[in-house]
């Protein structure tokens, strides 16, 4: 597989929305390494504090902006160029709509699953390096490959989290929203073993450890912590005192099936509104990805999460914001230089920079996202 084909394949994995449109030079213009270099070479202190309350087109063809500085304190300015990079803020969606753009209804993405299971909640902190998890929703009957993911998973005090869950929440963002965040999660805790292999391992373990209690002796091939092994046995109502010598073949078969297809009932998304990004926003079909300029209004630009783009982890969303911001800023600078070399007024620069800074500051609002950024780069 050629390098560009591999890059496209990886992009399809990481961007549930936007991977088709990004087949062109989008990330080649300003990719991850460029972003790293830019931040290492620029020590910029970011400041925010003003809100663009409304936007319209003035009679002179400029952007008329109403900016709120304090409560009931506004100022009105005009700008030749406008870059909206407001993240998932409703304010940014409102400004885009005021300027004639349609919107794909925003819904949460990248969130954890709420599972009502008191015994599972007692295992909070237990992690699994590799599981295969399948999302099943009542309103989706067709097979969707993206609804099966492989990766690490974490038990929390309210349900399940970890990379495999976040990826499922991203790919299923809209269907989960339509399902009121209710469905089934089917987890395979031994994804590298076939069902018959699991049965053979249990049978062999039985013959080797006949005098040991089943609850205190778990086959090492499964890589499970004892607390979770006990949880599985409790679900199958295996007596605490039973020895391996006394366990029936029927019970071994039921444990095998549970390891391969452990069903959890999803009753909602994680608490505290913990979603990290939003799916939805300005359709990519209304923006030129070569310049990030609106196809509806010239000199209007977009970048970041205000567009209908979201990735499977926070780091990919960072890169989308930075790549789009770089392309938009470069495009604005080029247009300004062509029209009035050296005459782009400070207001235009401030508006573009402010919007881009606002996007970046929003992206840094949790320690978890900073960890994801460090992992990606």
N, C-alpha and C positions, 0 to 999 in steps of 0.2 A: 504494500500500500504506500503510495507516494505521500510526502509530507503534507501537501495541501489537502489531500483526501483524508488523511488521518485527522488534521485539524478540523475539517468539516464534520467528521464523525464524532469527535469529542464535543464539538459545539452543539450538536444535536442532543447529546447526552445532558448537557449542562443548562440549556435554555429551552424550557418548555414552550415559551412564546418568543419568537424572534429568530430562531435558528435558520429558517429558510431565507429570510430577508438579509441575514448577515453573511450570505455566501460570497458577497463581493469583497471589496477592499476595506470594509469597515475596521476590522481589528488589525489589518496590515498597516493602516495609516498611523495608528497609535495603540500598540498592544501592551501586554503586561510589562515587558522589559522597559518600554518607553515610560510607562507610569512609574516604575521603580526609580528610573533615572531622574525623572522630573521632581519627584518628592525629595530625593537625596540632594538635589542641587538647589532647591528653593526652601528656605526657612520662612514660611509665611504664617503670620498670626491671623487667625480667622475671627472675624467679628460679625455678629448679626444683631438684629434688634428692630428692623423696620419691616412692615408688611405691605405688600402691594394689594390694595383692596379691590381695585377694578382696573380694567384695561379696555381701550377702544381705539378706533382709528380717527384721528382728528381731520378736520377739513383740509389740512395741508398734507395729509398722507402720512403723518408721523403717528407714533404710538402715544396716546394720551393715558397717563397712568395716575391713579389716585393712590397716594402712599400714606399709610397711617403710621405716625411716629409715636404718638401716645394716645390714650383714650380720648376720643373726640378731638383729636389734633391731626389734621391732614395737610398734605402738600400736594400740589398738582405739577407734574413735570411732563415733558415731551421727550421722546427718544427716537432716533433714526433706526435703531436696531433693538430687538427684544429677544432675550434668551430665557425661556422658562425651564428651570431645572429644579423644581420644587419637591422632588421626591414623591411620596404618596400623599402629600398634603392635599386636602380638599380644595384649598386655596388655588393650587396650581391647576387642578381640573376645572375649576370655575373660570379661571382666566382663559384657559384654552377654549372653553365653550363660548365665552363672551366674544372671542375673536373668530368664531365661526367653525371651530373644529367639533367633530362628533366625538363621543366618548364611549369606550367599552366599559360597562359598569365595573368598578373596582371591587375586588373581593380579596380577603386575606390569603396569603400564601406563606409557606415555610412556618408551620406550626406543629405542635406536638398533639398526640391523641389522648383524649380523656377515656380511661378505662375504669369502669366501676367494678372493682375486684379487691375487697379488703385484704385477702391473702397476698395478692400481687403487690399491693401498696407496701406491705411489710418488707418487701425485697428492694425497696428504694435504694438506688446506688449500684445494684447488680448490673453488669454490662456483659454484652456478648460481642466478641470480635467479628463474627460473621454469621448472619442469618439470611434466609430468603423470606421476604415478607410480601404478601399479596393482598391488595385492597379489593374488597368486593362490596359494591353498592347496589342497592335494590333497583335503582332507576337506570343502571347501566348493564345491559344484557350482553353486549358485544365484547369480544376479547380485546383488551388493550395491553400491549406488551409493557408500556410504561407503568402499568399498575402492579407490576411485580419488580421489586428491587432487591438487590443483594448488598449487604454492608453491615456495619456495626449498629447495635441497638442498645438502648439504656432504659432501665426501669426507673421511673420517678414515683414520687408519692401520690401523683394523680393519674399516672398511666404509663405511656411509652414515648420515648424520644430517641434521639440519636440520628446520624446521617441517613439511615435507611428510611426512617419515619419522615424526616424533613423532605426527602426526595419524593416520597409518595404524596405528601401534602402539596408539594409544588405541582406535580403532574395532575393531581386530582383536585386542584383548588376549586375550579368551577363546579365540578360534579359533586364535591363534598358540600359546597355552599348550597347547591340545589337540593341535596339530601338532608339538609339541616345538620350536617356533620354527624350523621349516624350511618353505621355500616358494620362490616365485619373485617377483621384483620386476621389473615391465616399465616402463621409463622412456622417456618421449617428451621428447627434449631440444629439440624445436622445436614446442611445443604450439600456437602461434599460426599454424602453417603446415600446409597439407595435404601429403600425400605427393607429389602431383604438383608442388606448388610447390617442394618441396625438390629434386626431380629437375631442374626447370627452372633453379633457382639453380646447381646443380652443373654443368649443361650450359653455362650462360652463362659461369660462371667458367672452365671449360675453354677456351672460345673466346677469352677475354680474356687468359688467363695461360698460354698453351700452352708457353712456354719455361721456366716455373718448375716446381720440384719440387712434387709434390702434398703432401708432408709439411711443406713450409715455407710453404704458401699455403692458408689456410682462408677460405672465403667469409665476409665480415663480417656478412652477414645472420643467420648462426647464433649470433653472439655467444659463440663458444667460445674458450677460451684455447688456445694452440698445443700445450701439453702434453696436453690432453685430445683435441685433434684427432689428434695422433699416436697416442694410445691407441686411438682408434676405427679408425684405418688399420691399426694392428698387429693388431687383432682380426680385420680382414678380410684380413690377410696381404698388404697392399699394400707393395710393395718401396720401401725408403727412397729409392732413386735415380730412381724413375720420374717422368717429366714429365707435366704435365697433357695434353700433346699425345698421349701414348702410352697413357693410361688408357682402358680399354674401357668401353663403355656398360653392360655387365654389372656391372662394378665400381662404376660410379656408382649403379646401381640398388641394389646391396647396401649401399653406404654410406648411401643414402637410407633404406632399411628399418631399418638399425641406428640411425640418428638418431631414427626414429619409434618403434621398438620394441626398445630395448636391454635385453636380459634379464640380470639378475643373480640368482645363486643364493643365497638366504638360508640360512645354516647355524646361526644362533643370534641371540640378542639381544646388545647391547653388553656389553663386558667390565666388570669391577669392580662388578657389580651396580648399574649406573648408572641404573636406572629411578627416576623421580621421584615417582610416585604409585601407588596400588593400586586396582584395580577389584575391587569386592566389599565385603562388610561387612553391616551390619544392613539388611534390606530396607526401602525407603521406605514400603512398605505397612503397616509396623508402627509408623510414626511420624506424628503429625499435623504437617504442614508449616506450619500456621498458628501453632503454639506450639512445635514441635520436641519435644513431649512424647510419651512412649511410649504406645501404645495397649494395652500389656500391663500396665504398672505405672504408676499415677498418680505424679506428682512425680519421675519419671525422665525425663531429657532427653538428647538427642543432638545433636551438631553436628560438621560437618566430614567428614573422610575415613573416620571410623569407619562412616559410612553408605555405602550402595552408590551413591555419586556420584563421578564423576571427569570432569574436563574435558580438553580437547585440548592445553592448555599449563598451566604452573604457575600463571599469573596467574588463570585461571578457577577453579582449585582454591583459591587464596587467597580469592577472593570468596565461594565457597561456604562456606568455614570462617567468614569474618567475618559473612556474612549470617545463617547458622545460629546462630552464637554470640550475635549481637545479639538475635535473636528469642527464643532460649532464655533468655538472661539477663533480658530484659524480661518474659518469661512468668513466670519464677521470682519476680522482684521483685513482679509484680502479684499472684500467688498469696499471697506472704508478707504483703503489705500488707493484703490482704483478710482473711486469717486472724488475723494479729497485727500491727496497724499499728505499725511501728517496733520490732517485737520479734524480727525475724529475727536469729538468733544469729550470732556471728562465724564459727562453724564452718561453717555452711551457705554463707556468703559465701566463705570460704576454699576450700571444696571446689569450688564452681562456678568461682571465679576460677582456681584451680590447674589444673583440667582444661582450661579455655579457654587459659590461658597455655601449658600443655604443648603444645596443638595449634599455637599460633602459633610457639613456639620450634622445634618440629619442622619447620614449613614454611620456616624461614629457614636450613636447614642447608647450602645451597650458594649460591655466588655466582651461579650460573646462574639460580637461582630468583629472586634479588633483581633480576637483569636483566629477567626475564620480568615481574615485578611492576611495575618501572619502565615497561616497554613497554606493559603493559595500562592503567595508570593515566595 
